[in-house]
Amino acid sequence: MSNAPTTHAPTTTEITGARTEDAAALITGARERIDALDDRIIGLVQERMAVSAVIQEARMTSGGRRVNLSREMEILGHYRDALGKPGTTLAMTLLELCRGRV
């Protein structure tokens, strides 16, 4: 007879923190949707980074600076207006990702 502890597969209520199977099913479905949305968001951020690199290259090739601060302020305002104060933080992170090495 083995003294090894027995393990069981966690139930959906344990995984989700829900107290009923109905709630656990709803949460599981919603999490799948969030995961799909996150994948799309990541893809869009990567696309934005590529477009931003094209703009930066064109600007620098023409003798300009890599970063256009007035444009960045527009973007910060747009995100703040749409999402509130956390939108500013999100926009700052997005701008940092899209600037590349400065």
matplotlib code that plots the C-alpha trace (Angstrom):
import matplotlib.pyplot as plt

x = [0.0, 1.4, 1.6, 1.8, -0.9, -3.8, -4.5, -7.6, -8.2, -9.6, -13.3, -14.4, -15.8, -12.3, -10.6, -13.0, -13.7, -17.4, -19.8, -22.1, -21.6, -23.7, -21.5, -18.4, -19.6, -20.3, -16.9, -15.1, -16.8, -16.1, -12.4, -12.1, -13.5, -11.1, -8.2, -9.3, -9.6, -6.1, -4.7, -6.3, -5.1, -1.5, -1.7, -3.0, -0.2, 2.3, 0.8, 0.8, 4.5, 5.3, 3.4, 5.0, 8.5, 7.6, 6.6, 9.8, 12.0, 10.4, 10.6, 14.3, 15.2, 13.8, 15.9, 13.3, 13.3, 12.2, 9.6, 6.9, 5.9, 2.9, 1.5, 2.2, 0.2, -2.7, -2.6, -2.4, -5.4, -7.4, -6.8, -7.5, -10.8, -11.9, -10.7, -10.1, -6.8, -5.9, -6.1, -3.2, -1.1, -2.1, -1.2, 2.2, 2.9, 1.8, 3.9, 6.9, 6.4, 6.1, 9.0, 11.6, 15.0, 15.3]
y = [0.0, 3.3, 6.3, 8.7, 11.4, 11.0, 13.8, 14.6, 16.7, 20.1, 20.6, 23.6, 25.2, 24.9, 26.3, 29.2, 30.0, 29.8, 28.2, 26.5, 24.5, 27.1, 29.9, 27.9, 27.1, 30.8, 31.8, 29.2, 30.4, 34.0, 33.2, 31.6, 34.7, 36.9, 34.7, 35.1, 38.8, 39.0, 37.1, 39.7, 42.6, 41.2, 40.9, 44.4, 45.8, 43.9, 45.4, 48.9, 48.4, 47.6, 50.6, 52.8, 51.6, 52.6, 56.0, 56.5, 55.3, 57.8, 60.6, 59.9, 59.4, 62.8, 64.3, 64.4, 63.0, 59.4, 60.6, 63.3, 64.5, 66.4, 63.3, 61.3, 63.8, 63.4, 59.7, 60.0, 62.3, 60.0, 57.0, 59.1, 60.4, 56.9, 55.0, 57.4, 57.7, 54.0, 54.7, 57.1, 54.3, 52.0, 54.5, 55.1, 51.4, 51.2, 54.2, 52.7, 49.4, 51.2, 53.6, 50.8, 51.8, 55.5]
z = [0.0, -1.1, 1.3, -1.7, -1.5, -3.9, -6.2, -8.1, -11.1, -10.1, -10.8, -12.9, -9.8, -8.2, -11.3, -11.7, -8.1, -8.8, -6.3, -8.9, -12.0, -14.0, -12.9, -13.6, -17.1, -17.7, -16.4, -18.5, -21.7, -20.8, -20.1, -23.5, -25.1, -23.2, -24.3, -27.9, -27.5, -25.9, -28.9, -31.2, -29.1, -29.1, -32.9, -33.3, -31.0, -33.2, -36.3, -34.7, -33.9, -37.5, -38.9, -36.3, -37.4, -41.0, -39.9, -37.8, -40.6, -43.0, -40.5, -39.7, -43.4, -44.2, -41.4, -38.7, -35.2, -34.4, -31.9, -32.6, -29.1, -30.2, -31.9, -28.7, -26.7, -29.1, -28.6, -24.8, -24.8, -27.1, -24.8, -21.7, -23.1, -24.1, -21.0, -18.2, -16.3, -16.8, -20.6, -20.2, -18.7, -21.4, -24.1, -22.5, -22.6, -26.2, -27.2, -25.4, -27.3, -30.6, -30.3, -30.4, -29.3, -28.9]

ax = plt.figure().add_subplot(projection="3d")
ax.plot(x, y, z, "-o")
ax.set_aspect("equal")
plt.show()
